[in-house]
Amino acid sequence: MTLEAGTVVPVIAKQQINVHKLKSGQTIELVTAHDVLTKDGRVAIPMYAKVIARVRTTLRDHVPTVSRRVIIDIQKVVLDNSKEIPLTDGVIRFTPRTENPEPGLVPLKVYATNRAYIPTYYEMQPKVEVTQILE
């Protein structure tokens, strides 16, 4: 079974992640939003497969008085058999601003000044980095 480079792997957060608690370099776990199929229709990556991402930076790391913004690099899928599938184009930028968000930034759910969450319904779409032979 082969998964071609460029295949989209839809990813979501499996629980709310408070960005005020994230630190640069921290690893976070996401999941696939639904099955990823090969060209012949077989399931290559199942729904809810583990996806590893790393917090690249937060704006507050550099400017403490600014509202928390976060950049996450989605790095790889880890299958149940421990096979890893590297991902690319998985850079997601989040911001707490809900009115007139900057282009390219995904608005966070903001409940209070210290509670801004990555939305669990937002589907991020990184791609398979290289063609993978899965069996």
PyMOL CGO cylinders between C-alpha atoms (Angstrom):
from pymol import cmd
from pymol.cgo import CYLINDER

trace = [
    CYLINDER, 0.00, 0.00, 0.00, 1.43, 3.38, -1.04, 0.3, 1, 1, 1, 1, 1, 1,
    CYLINDER, 1.43, 3.38, -1.04, 0.53, 6.85, 0.22, 0.3, 1, 1, 1, 1, 1, 1,
    CYLINDER, 0.53, 6.85, 0.22, 1.63, 9.47, -2.28, 0.3, 1, 1, 1, 1, 1, 1,
    CYLINDER, 1.63, 9.47, -2.28, 3.53, 12.65, -1.41, 0.3, 1, 1, 1, 1, 1, 1,
    CYLINDER, 3.53, 12.65, -1.41, 1.14, 15.60, -1.29, 0.3, 1, 1, 1, 1, 1, 1,
    CYLINDER, 1.14, 15.60, -1.29, -1.76, 13.60, 0.16, 0.3, 1, 1, 1, 1, 1, 1,
    CYLINDER, -1.76, 13.60, 0.16, -3.71, 15.83, 2.57, 0.3, 1, 1, 1, 1, 1, 1,
    CYLINDER, -3.71, 15.83, 2.57, -3.94, 14.52, 6.15, 0.3, 1, 1, 1, 1, 1, 1,
    CYLINDER, -3.94, 14.52, 6.15, -6.75, 16.43, 7.92, 0.3, 1, 1, 1, 1, 1, 1,
    CYLINDER, -6.75, 16.43, 7.92, -5.84, 17.10, 11.55, 0.3, 1, 1, 1, 1, 1, 1,
    CYLINDER, -5.84, 17.10, 11.55, -7.81, 18.42, 14.53, 0.3, 1, 1, 1, 1, 1, 1,
    CYLINDER, -7.81, 18.42, 14.53, -7.13, 18.94, 18.22, 0.3, 1, 1, 1, 1, 1, 1,
    CYLINDER, -7.13, 18.94, 18.22, -8.72, 16.11, 20.21, 0.3, 1, 1, 1, 1, 1, 1,
    CYLINDER, -8.72, 16.11, 20.21, -9.29, 18.33, 23.24, 0.3, 1, 1, 1, 1, 1, 1,
    CYLINDER, -9.29, 18.33, 23.24, -9.17, 22.04, 23.92, 0.3, 1, 1, 1, 1, 1, 1,
    CYLINDER, -9.17, 22.04, 23.92, -5.61, 23.34, 24.26, 0.3, 1, 1, 1, 1, 1, 1,
    CYLINDER, -5.61, 23.34, 24.26, -5.17, 26.56, 26.24, 0.3, 1, 1, 1, 1, 1, 1,
    CYLINDER, -5.17, 26.56, 26.24, -2.53, 28.53, 24.34, 0.3, 1, 1, 1, 1, 1, 1,
    CYLINDER, -2.53, 28.53, 24.34, -1.63, 30.51, 27.45, 0.3, 1, 1, 1, 1, 1, 1,
    CYLINDER, -1.63, 30.51, 27.45, -0.11, 27.33, 28.86, 0.3, 1, 1, 1, 1, 1, 1,
    CYLINDER, -0.11, 27.33, 28.86, 1.92, 26.40, 25.76, 0.3, 1, 1, 1, 1, 1, 1,
    CYLINDER, 1.92, 26.40, 25.76, 5.68, 26.94, 25.70, 0.3, 1, 1, 1, 1, 1, 1,
    CYLINDER, 5.68, 26.94, 25.70, 8.04, 27.15, 22.72, 0.3, 1, 1, 1, 1, 1, 1,
    CYLINDER, 8.04, 27.15, 22.72, 9.42, 23.72, 21.85, 0.3, 1, 1, 1, 1, 1, 1,
    CYLINDER, 9.42, 23.72, 21.85, 6.59, 21.89, 23.60, 0.3, 1, 1, 1, 1, 1, 1,
    CYLINDER, 6.59, 21.89, 23.60, 5.20, 18.82, 21.82, 0.3, 1, 1, 1, 1, 1, 1,
    CYLINDER, 5.20, 18.82, 21.82, 1.43, 18.51, 21.53, 0.3, 1, 1, 1, 1, 1, 1,
    CYLINDER, 1.43, 18.51, 21.53, -0.69, 15.66, 20.26, 0.3, 1, 1, 1, 1, 1, 1,
    CYLINDER, -0.69, 15.66, 20.26, -3.38, 16.09, 17.63, 0.3, 1, 1, 1, 1, 1, 1,
    CYLINDER, -3.38, 16.09, 17.63, -5.39, 13.44, 15.73, 0.3, 1, 1, 1, 1, 1, 1,
    CYLINDER, -5.39, 13.44, 15.73, -6.47, 12.81, 12.17, 0.3, 1, 1, 1, 1, 1, 1,
    CYLINDER, -6.47, 12.81, 12.17, -9.98, 14.15, 11.53, 0.3, 1, 1, 1, 1, 1, 1,
    CYLINDER, -9.98, 14.15, 11.53, -11.02, 11.21, 9.32, 0.3, 1, 1, 1, 1, 1, 1,
    CYLINDER, -11.02, 11.21, 9.32, -9.57, 8.25, 7.42, 0.3, 1, 1, 1, 1, 1, 1,
    CYLINDER, -9.57, 8.25, 7.42, -6.90, 9.02, 4.82, 0.3, 1, 1, 1, 1, 1, 1,
    CYLINDER, -6.90, 9.02, 4.82, -7.26, 6.76, 1.79, 0.3, 1, 1, 1, 1, 1, 1,
    CYLINDER, -7.26, 6.76, 1.79, -4.84, 5.57, -0.88, 0.3, 1, 1, 1, 1, 1, 1,
    CYLINDER, -4.84, 5.57, -0.88, -5.69, 6.10, -4.55, 0.3, 1, 1, 1, 1, 1, 1,
    CYLINDER, -5.69, 6.10, -4.55, -7.29, 2.64, -4.66, 0.3, 1, 1, 1, 1, 1, 1,
    CYLINDER, -7.29, 2.64, -4.66, -9.54, 3.43, -1.68, 0.3, 1, 1, 1, 1, 1, 1,
    CYLINDER, -9.54, 3.43, -1.68, -7.77, 1.54, 1.12, 0.3, 1, 1, 1, 1, 1, 1,
    CYLINDER, -7.77, 1.54, 1.12, -7.35, 3.17, 4.55, 0.3, 1, 1, 1, 1, 1, 1,
    CYLINDER, -7.35, 3.17, 4.55, -3.72, 4.26, 4.88, 0.3, 1, 1, 1, 1, 1, 1,
    CYLINDER, -3.72, 4.26, 4.88, -4.15, 6.37, 8.03, 0.3, 1, 1, 1, 1, 1, 1,
    CYLINDER, -4.15, 6.37, 8.03, -7.18, 5.73, 10.23, 0.3, 1, 1, 1, 1, 1, 1,
    CYLINDER, -7.18, 5.73, 10.23, -9.34, 8.40, 11.81, 0.3, 1, 1, 1, 1, 1, 1,
    CYLINDER, -9.34, 8.40, 11.81, -7.98, 9.52, 15.22, 0.3, 1, 1, 1, 1, 1, 1,
    CYLINDER, -7.98, 9.52, 15.22, -4.43, 8.40, 14.42, 0.3, 1, 1, 1, 1, 1, 1,
    CYLINDER, -4.43, 8.40, 14.42, -1.84, 10.21, 16.57, 0.3, 1, 1, 1, 1, 1, 1,
    CYLINDER, -1.84, 10.21, 16.57, -0.29, 13.33, 15.03, 0.3, 1, 1, 1, 1, 1, 1,
    CYLINDER, -0.29, 13.33, 15.03, 2.73, 14.98, 16.62, 0.3, 1, 1, 1, 1, 1, 1,
    CYLINDER, 2.73, 14.98, 16.62, 3.13, 18.75, 16.47, 0.3, 1, 1, 1, 1, 1, 1,
    CYLINDER, 3.13, 18.75, 16.47, 5.58, 21.14, 18.08, 0.3, 1, 1, 1, 1, 1, 1,
    CYLINDER, 5.58, 21.14, 18.08, 5.04, 24.69, 19.29, 0.3, 1, 1, 1, 1, 1, 1,
    CYLINDER, 5.04, 24.69, 19.29, 7.49, 26.79, 17.32, 0.3, 1, 1, 1, 1, 1, 1,
    CYLINDER, 7.49, 26.79, 17.32, 6.96, 30.10, 19.03, 0.3, 1, 1, 1, 1, 1, 1,
    CYLINDER, 6.96, 30.10, 19.03, 4.46, 32.34, 20.70, 0.3, 1, 1, 1, 1, 1, 1,
    CYLINDER, 4.46, 32.34, 20.70, 4.43, 36.08, 20.22, 0.3, 1, 1, 1, 1, 1, 1,
    CYLINDER, 4.43, 36.08, 20.22, 4.30, 36.55, 23.98, 0.3, 1, 1, 1, 1, 1, 1,
    CYLINDER, 4.30, 36.55, 23.98, 7.72, 34.84, 24.16, 0.3, 1, 1, 1, 1, 1, 1,
    CYLINDER, 7.72, 34.84, 24.16, 9.09, 37.98, 22.50, 0.3, 1, 1, 1, 1, 1, 1,
    CYLINDER, 9.09, 37.98, 22.50, 6.62, 40.71, 23.50, 0.3, 1, 1, 1, 1, 1, 1,
    CYLINDER, 6.62, 40.71, 23.50, 5.15, 39.90, 26.95, 0.3, 1, 1, 1, 1, 1, 1,
    CYLINDER, 5.15, 39.90, 26.95, 2.41, 42.57, 26.83, 0.3, 1, 1, 1, 1, 1, 1,
    CYLINDER, 2.41, 42.57, 26.83, 0.90, 41.28, 23.57, 0.3, 1, 1, 1, 1, 1, 1,
    CYLINDER, 0.90, 41.28, 23.57, -2.03, 38.86, 23.47, 0.3, 1, 1, 1, 1, 1, 1,
    CYLINDER, -2.03, 38.86, 23.47, -0.97, 35.24, 23.12, 0.3, 1, 1, 1, 1, 1, 1,
    CYLINDER, -0.97, 35.24, 23.12, -0.45, 34.04, 19.56, 0.3, 1, 1, 1, 1, 1, 1,
    CYLINDER, -0.45, 34.04, 19.56, 1.02, 30.68, 18.72, 0.3, 1, 1, 1, 1, 1, 1,
    CYLINDER, 1.02, 30.68, 18.72, 2.63, 28.99, 15.73, 0.3, 1, 1, 1, 1, 1, 1,
    CYLINDER, 2.63, 28.99, 15.73, 2.45, 25.19, 15.58, 0.3, 1, 1, 1, 1, 1, 1,
    CYLINDER, 2.45, 25.19, 15.58, 4.44, 22.97, 13.22, 0.3, 1, 1, 1, 1, 1, 1,
    CYLINDER, 4.44, 22.97, 13.22, 2.61, 19.73, 12.45, 0.3, 1, 1, 1, 1, 1, 1,
    CYLINDER, 2.61, 19.73, 12.45, 5.41, 17.21, 12.03, 0.3, 1, 1, 1, 1, 1, 1,
    CYLINDER, 5.41, 17.21, 12.03, 4.28, 13.61, 11.61, 0.3, 1, 1, 1, 1, 1, 1,
    CYLINDER, 4.28, 13.61, 11.61, 1.64, 10.92, 11.96, 0.3, 1, 1, 1, 1, 1, 1,
    CYLINDER, 1.64, 10.92, 11.96, 2.54, 7.96, 14.18, 0.3, 1, 1, 1, 1, 1, 1,
    CYLINDER, 2.54, 7.96, 14.18, 0.62, 4.79, 13.30, 0.3, 1, 1, 1, 1, 1, 1,
    CYLINDER, 0.62, 4.79, 13.30, -0.24, 1.98, 15.73, 0.3, 1, 1, 1, 1, 1, 1,
    CYLINDER, -0.24, 1.98, 15.73, 2.62, -0.11, 14.31, 0.3, 1, 1, 1, 1, 1, 1,
    CYLINDER, 2.62, -0.11, 14.31, 5.02, 2.78, 15.22, 0.3, 1, 1, 1, 1, 1, 1,
    CYLINDER, 5.02, 2.78, 15.22, 5.56, 3.71, 11.55, 0.3, 1, 1, 1, 1, 1, 1,
    CYLINDER, 5.56, 3.71, 11.55, 6.01, 7.47, 11.19, 0.3, 1, 1, 1, 1, 1, 1,
    CYLINDER, 6.01, 7.47, 11.19, 4.77, 9.47, 8.21, 0.3, 1, 1, 1, 1, 1, 1,
    CYLINDER, 4.77, 9.47, 8.21, 6.44, 12.90, 7.93, 0.3, 1, 1, 1, 1, 1, 1,
    CYLINDER, 6.44, 12.90, 7.93, 4.18, 15.84, 7.11, 0.3, 1, 1, 1, 1, 1, 1,
    CYLINDER, 4.18, 15.84, 7.11, 4.82, 19.19, 5.48, 0.3, 1, 1, 1, 1, 1, 1,
    CYLINDER, 4.82, 19.19, 5.48, 2.86, 22.43, 4.93, 0.3, 1, 1, 1, 1, 1, 1,
    CYLINDER, 2.86, 22.43, 4.93, 1.60, 21.99, 8.46, 0.3, 1, 1, 1, 1, 1, 1,
    CYLINDER, 1.60, 21.99, 8.46, 2.35, 25.43, 9.89, 0.3, 1, 1, 1, 1, 1, 1,
    CYLINDER, 2.35, 25.43, 9.89, -0.68, 26.81, 11.70, 0.3, 1, 1, 1, 1, 1, 1,
    CYLINDER, -0.68, 26.81, 11.70, -0.83, 30.31, 13.18, 0.3, 1, 1, 1, 1, 1, 1,
    CYLINDER, -0.83, 30.31, 13.18, -3.43, 31.05, 15.84, 0.3, 1, 1, 1, 1, 1, 1,
    CYLINDER, -3.43, 31.05, 15.84, -4.45, 34.37, 17.37, 0.3, 1, 1, 1, 1, 1, 1,
    CYLINDER, -4.45, 34.37, 17.37, -6.91, 35.29, 20.15, 0.3, 1, 1, 1, 1, 1, 1,
    CYLINDER, -6.91, 35.29, 20.15, -8.28, 38.21, 18.16, 0.3, 1, 1, 1, 1, 1, 1,
    CYLINDER, -8.28, 38.21, 18.16, -11.89, 37.56, 17.19, 0.3, 1, 1, 1, 1, 1, 1,
    CYLINDER, -11.89, 37.56, 17.19, -12.63, 40.78, 15.27, 0.3, 1, 1, 1, 1, 1, 1,
    CYLINDER, -12.63, 40.78, 15.27, -10.83, 41.40, 11.99, 0.3, 1, 1, 1, 1, 1, 1,
    CYLINDER, -10.83, 41.40, 11.99, -8.22, 38.64, 12.41, 0.3, 1, 1, 1, 1, 1, 1,
    CYLINDER, -8.22, 38.64, 12.41, -5.02, 39.11, 10.45, 0.3, 1, 1, 1, 1, 1, 1,
    CYLINDER, -5.02, 39.11, 10.45, -4.91, 37.21, 7.13, 0.3, 1, 1, 1, 1, 1, 1,
    CYLINDER, -4.91, 37.21, 7.13, -3.67, 33.64, 7.54, 0.3, 1, 1, 1, 1, 1, 1,
    CYLINDER, -3.67, 33.64, 7.54, -4.33, 33.50, 11.28, 0.3, 1, 1, 1, 1, 1, 1,
    CYLINDER, -4.33, 33.50, 11.28, -6.95, 31.18, 12.74, 0.3, 1, 1, 1, 1, 1, 1,
    CYLINDER, -6.95, 31.18, 12.74, -9.05, 32.81, 15.50, 0.3, 1, 1, 1, 1, 1, 1,
    CYLINDER, -9.05, 32.81, 15.50, -8.92, 31.06, 18.87, 0.3, 1, 1, 1, 1, 1, 1,
    CYLINDER, -8.92, 31.06, 18.87, -11.92, 30.56, 21.13, 0.3, 1, 1, 1, 1, 1, 1,
    CYLINDER, -11.92, 30.56, 21.13, -11.47, 33.26, 23.79, 0.3, 1, 1, 1, 1, 1, 1,
    CYLINDER, -11.47, 33.26, 23.79, -13.38, 32.93, 27.07, 0.3, 1, 1, 1, 1, 1, 1,
    CYLINDER, -13.38, 32.93, 27.07, -11.30, 35.19, 29.32, 0.3, 1, 1, 1, 1, 1, 1,
    CYLINDER, -11.30, 35.19, 29.32, -7.94, 36.95, 29.25, 0.3, 1, 1, 1, 1, 1, 1,
    CYLINDER, -7.94, 36.95, 29.25, -6.15, 33.78, 30.41, 0.3, 1, 1, 1, 1, 1, 1,
    CYLINDER, -6.15, 33.78, 30.41, -8.32, 31.26, 28.50, 0.3, 1, 1, 1, 1, 1, 1,
    CYLINDER, -8.32, 31.26, 28.50, -7.85, 31.10, 24.74, 0.3, 1, 1, 1, 1, 1, 1,
    CYLINDER, -7.85, 31.10, 24.74, -8.27, 27.68, 23.16, 0.3, 1, 1, 1, 1, 1, 1,
    CYLINDER, -8.27, 27.68, 23.16, -7.27, 26.08, 19.89, 0.3, 1, 1, 1, 1, 1, 1,
    CYLINDER, -7.27, 26.08, 19.89, -10.64, 25.19, 18.33, 0.3, 1, 1, 1, 1, 1, 1,
    CYLINDER, -10.64, 25.19, 18.33, -11.23, 21.43, 18.19, 0.3, 1, 1, 1, 1, 1, 1,
    CYLINDER, -11.23, 21.43, 18.19, -13.43, 21.79, 15.10, 0.3, 1, 1, 1, 1, 1, 1,
    CYLINDER, -13.43, 21.79, 15.10, -10.79, 23.61, 12.99, 0.3, 1, 1, 1, 1, 1, 1,
    CYLINDER, -10.79, 23.61, 12.99, -9.37, 21.20, 10.42, 0.3, 1, 1, 1, 1, 1, 1,
    CYLINDER, -9.37, 21.20, 10.42, -5.70, 21.75, 9.69, 0.3, 1, 1, 1, 1, 1, 1,
    CYLINDER, -5.70, 21.75, 9.69, -4.48, 20.24, 6.40, 0.3, 1, 1, 1, 1, 1, 1,
    CYLINDER, -4.48, 20.24, 6.40, -0.81, 19.28, 6.30, 0.3, 1, 1, 1, 1, 1, 1,
    CYLINDER, -0.81, 19.28, 6.30, 0.40, 16.99, 3.51, 0.3, 1, 1, 1, 1, 1, 1,
    CYLINDER, 0.40, 16.99, 3.51, 2.42, 13.80, 3.34, 0.3, 1, 1, 1, 1, 1, 1,
    CYLINDER, 2.42, 13.80, 3.34, 6.01, 14.92, 2.77, 0.3, 1, 1, 1, 1, 1, 1,
    CYLINDER, 6.01, 14.92, 2.77, 7.34, 11.97, 0.78, 0.3, 1, 1, 1, 1, 1, 1,
    CYLINDER, 7.34, 11.97, 0.78, 5.76, 8.91, -0.85, 0.3, 1, 1, 1, 1, 1, 1,
    CYLINDER, 5.76, 8.91, -0.85, 5.34, 6.25, 1.83, 0.3, 1, 1, 1, 1, 1, 1,
    CYLINDER, 5.34, 6.25, 1.83, 5.18, 2.48, 1.37, 0.3, 1, 1, 1, 1, 1, 1,
    CYLINDER, 5.18, 2.48, 1.37, 3.01, 1.34, 4.26, 0.3, 1, 1, 1, 1, 1, 1,
    CYLINDER, 3.01, 1.34, 4.26, 3.15, -2.46, 3.85, 0.3, 1, 1, 1, 1, 1, 1,
]
cmd.load_cgo(trace, "trace")
